[in-house]
Amino acid sequence: MATYKGIQGYSVQKLSEDPPAATGVGQLWYNSSSGAFKISTEGVGAWASGGNLNQVIGSNKGFGINTAAISSGGVYEPPSPASTVLVEKYDGSTWATANALNTGRSMQGSCGITTAGMVMGGSLAGGSPNTAKMETYDGTNWSEGSDLQTPRSACNGSGSTTAALAIGGYNPPPALQLDISETYNGTSWASANTMNTRRSSLGNAQQSPSTTTIAFGGYSQPPPNTADTETWDGTSWAQTSDLNSAKDNMGGTGDSSTNALCYGGRGPLTETEKWDGTSWTEVADLSTGRGYGASAGASSGSALFAGGEAPGTPYYRDNTEEWTDPVYTIKTVTVS
C-alpha cells in the first residue's frame, strides 16, 4: 500500500500543538496532544463588526488601514446637514475624536495613511459650493496645502502626501460629472490625462501609488451608475473588465491596479467585489447595506467601512465593519 510519504515525498509531522493557521495551509500534521490529524485551510474573506464611531455620520471620507484609520468630514443630523470639520481616529478597536479639519467638507477625495494623509475637494455645505482646498494630516494636525486646479466634490484620490492623484468628481451644471485627473508632487497640482468615463462618487484603490491605481464604478454622464473600470499607469487610463454590477458611493480600497476591493454603495448595497488584476469576483456581503461611508485598507485582504447612509432610522450610521481575506481555519481530518 502506498504511504503518504511515498505519494507526497515527505512524512506527516508529529506536533504537540497546532502551528499558526496561516502557515499551515497545504500541510497535514498529527497533533499528539489531541490524537488527531489536522490540516489548515484558506477560506474566503468575511466582514466582522468593529468599534462604532462616536458620531452617526454620512458622506464622510477615510484613509489609512483597518487598524489605523481616519474618518474625516461628512454630514449628520442633528444639529444640521451642514458639512462638518469632525475627524475621528481608529486604532483597530475604538474610535476617538481627533483634531478637526480646517475646512468643513463632505464628499471629498482622500488618500494616504494616518501619519501622512490628505483630503482634497469636497462640498462645503448642503451640496454646494464645491471647494478646491486640500489639507494634509501628520497624525496630529491638519495643514492647508495647495488647491486643486478644479474645485469639485465626489472625487477620489490615491497615493501619498508627496505624490498623489485626484480623479473624477462633480461640479454644478454645465460640467456635472467630471473625467479630469490631477497629479500632486508634494507642492502643487498639475493636469493629467483624462479618464475614459466621466464619473463622480467612484471607488478606487486608495493605498496604491499615484503611478498605478484602479478606478471603478461611480455615477456617470450620461447617468445612471456605471460598472466601468479603468487602470492608471502613471500617464494614461485604460479600460478593463467591468464590475459585476453598476454602483456608486461605494467603499474602495487596494494597493495597486491589480489588487482592489469594492464594497457597498448607494441603494443601499451589501455586495463586495474583489479585483485580481484581470476580473472582479463577488465575495462576502457587508452585514449592513450602505453607501457614502469612510473606507480604509491596505489591500484587498484588509479593509474597513465606517459610517455612511442608508434609508431607515437612523439615516446616518455609526457602525464599522472590517474585512479580512483570506480567513484561515484549522480542521480535524476525519476518517470513515
N, C-alpha and C positions, 0 to 999 in steps of 0.2 A: 504493500500500500504506500502511495506517495505521502511524504511528510510535508508539513508547512515549510520547513527549511528547504526541502527539495524543490518545491514549487516557487517560493518567493526568493530563495537564495540567502535567507537568514533565519535564525531561530526566534521563537517567541520569548520576549524578555520577561523575567520574573521580577516584579516590583512589589515593595511593601506598601506603597501608596501610589495613587494615580498621578501622572505628570500633568502639567497645565493643559487644559483642553485645547488651547490654540496651537501648542507644539506637538500634540499627539495625533493630529489629523493624518489618516492613512496608515496608522500603526495599530497593531494588535499586541496586547500585553496581558500577562496574568498577574492579577492582584492577589498576592499571597495572604493579605490580611482579610480580605473578604471571600477568598476562594473562588474568584470569578474571572473569566476572560473579559477584557474591556477593549473598546475602540472609541475614538473621538471622531465626531462628525462636524462638518461645516455646513450650517443651515443658512436659510435666507434671513435677511435683516428684519428688524422689528422696531416699532415705536414703543417707548415707555414714558410714563409721566415723570416730569421734572418739577422743580420748585416753581410756585406761582409768582408772577410779577407782583409788585406792591400796588400797581395801578392797573385797572382794566383799561385797555387801550387798543386802538387800531391805527392802521396806516403808519405804524412805527417801523423803523428800519434797523437792521442789525449788522454786526460784523464780528469777526473773531472765530472761535471754535466752540464746540458744545460744552467744554469745561471751563472756558474763559471767554465770555461773550458780552456784547454791549447791545442794549436796546435804546434807540435814540428817537426823540421827537414823537410825532403822532397826533392823534385827536382822541378826545374822550368826553363823556358826559357823566355826571356833572363835572365842572360847572358850565362848560360851554364847548362847542365843537371847534374852537379856535386851535390852530396848530400850537404845540407845546414845546418848551425847552427841556422837558423832562428826560433824564438819562438814568438808566439802571445798569448795574454791572452784575454778571453771573459768575459764580465760582464752581459751577458743576452741580450745585445743590440749592443754593439760595441766591435770590436777587437782592441787591442793596442799592439804595439811591446814591448816585454819583454826581459829580459836578455837572451843572446844566450847560446846554448849548448856549452860544452867544445869540443865536437867532432861532426862534421857534419855527419849526417846519414839520411838514408831513410829506409822505410820498417822495422822499429824497433818494438819491443814489447813495451807496455806501460800499466800503471795502476795507481790507486791512485786518490787523489783529488788535487786541485790547490795549497794547502798549504803543501801537503805531497804526491808527486807523483814521478814516476820513468819511465825511458826508459831503455831498455836493448837490446843489439844486434843491428842488422841493417846492411845495406850496406853502405860502406864508400864513394864510388864514382863509378858511371856508372855501377852498378850492382855487382861490386866486388872491393876489397875483403870484406868479411864479418867480423864483429867485435864481440868480446865478452864483450866490455866495457858496463858498467852500470853507469847511473847518477841518482841522486836523486834531487828533487826540493822542496824547503821550502816555496815557494810562491814568492820568490825574486831571489834567486841564485841557480845555479846548482853546485853539488859537485860530484866528482868521487867516485864511490863505488866499491865493489868487482866485478871482472869479472865473467861472466857466465863460466861454465866449458867447454861449447861447443860454439865456435863462430857460428853465424847464422843470417840470415835475414828472413823476412816474418814470424816471430814468433808472439806470443801474450802473454799477461800477465793478471793476476788478483791479487787482494789483496792490500797490503799497503807497505810502506817503511820498515816496521818491520816484515812483514810476507807475502811473495809474491810467485807466481807460474809463471814460464815461460814455455810455451808449443809450440811444433811443430817448424816449420821453414824450412829453405832451406840452403844447402851448395852445392858447386860445386861437380861434379861427383868425386868419385863414390857414395857419400852419397845421394845427391838430397833431396827429401822430407824427413823430419825427424819425428820420433814418440816420441822423447825424452821429458821428463819433468824434471824440476829442481825446488826445493823449496829454498826460501830465508828466513833466520831467523833474518834479520836485520844486520847481519855481513858477512855471506858467503852463497854461493850457494852449494846445495847438489843434487846428482842424485836421482830421484824418479821413480816410476813405469811408464813404457811407455804407450803411447796411443795405442788403438787397430788399428787405421788407421794412416798411415804415411801421413802427410799433411803440407802444408805451406799456407800462406795467408788465414788463417782461421779466423772465428769470435768467440767471447766468451763473457761471462758476466763479463766485466772488473771490475765492482764495487763489485763483490762477494768476500767473504773472500777466502783466499788461501786454505781453507779446504772444500769448497763446491762451485763448479762452473760448467759451462757447456761450451763445445766447439762444434762448428758446421761448416759444410761446409769446403771449402778450396780446394787447388789444391793437388790432391792425387797422390800416387805412387803405381801401375802404373796410369798414367793420364787417363781421364781428371779430371774435377771437381767432387767433391763428395757432397752428401747430408747427409752423416753420422753425427750423433750427439752422443756425449758421455758426461756423467756426472762424476764428480770427487768428492770423499767423504773424501779427505784428505790423502788417502792411494792408491787407485786404480781407474782406469777408467772402466766404464760400458757403453755398447752401449744401446741406447734408440731410440725413434721414430725419423725417418729421417725428414729433411726439406722437404717441398713440391717440391722444385726444387733444383738441384745441383748448386752451385755458389762458387766463390772465391773473395777475395779482397773486401769483403763487410764491412759494418759497423756492430758493435755488441756491445750491452750494456745489463745491467741487474745487479741484486744484489744477485743472488743465483742460484742454479741449478734448481729452479722451477719458475724463473722469468727472462725472457730474450727477447730481440728484435733483429732481423736480418734484415738488410735493404741495398738495392743497391747491387752493385757488378760489376765486370768486364763484359763488354758486349756492351754498358752499361745497367745495370738493374735498374728498379724502384721499384720492389716488396719489400714489407715489410711483415715479418712473425713474429708472436708473440707466445711465448712459455709459457704454463701454468703449466708445470711440468709433463704433460702427452703427449701433442701433439702440433704441430705447426699449426697455423691458419693464412691464408693470410688476411691482413687488408689493410689500405690505402696505395697507392703508393707514392713514392717521386715525386716531381714535375720535378726534373732533374735527369735523369738516370746517374749513375756514380759509379765508384769504386775507390780504392786507396785513400780514404779520411780519415780525422780525426773524430773519433766518441767519444762521451762522453755521460754519462747519469747515473742517479741514479737507474733506474729500467726500466721495460718495459713500464712504464707510462710516462716517460720523457726521451728524447734523443736529440742528436744533431749530424749533419753530416756536415763537413766543408771542402771546397777544393775538391780535387780529380781529377780524369782523365776520359775523355770520348772523343771519336772521334769527330772531328769538330774543329771549330775555336772560342775561344781558346781551345787547347787540355787540358791544365791545367785550373782549375776552382778556383774562389774565393768565390762563394756563399755558404751560410749557410742555412740549413733547420732545424727547431726544431719540435720535435714530442711531442704531448700532448695526453694522453689517460687516462681516458675517457674524452669526451667533454660533459659538462653539459649544458642543454638548458631548459629555462622556456617557456612553451607553454600555450596558452589560450585554454580552453576547450570550444568547440562549441557544441551546442545542436540543432538538427534538428528534 
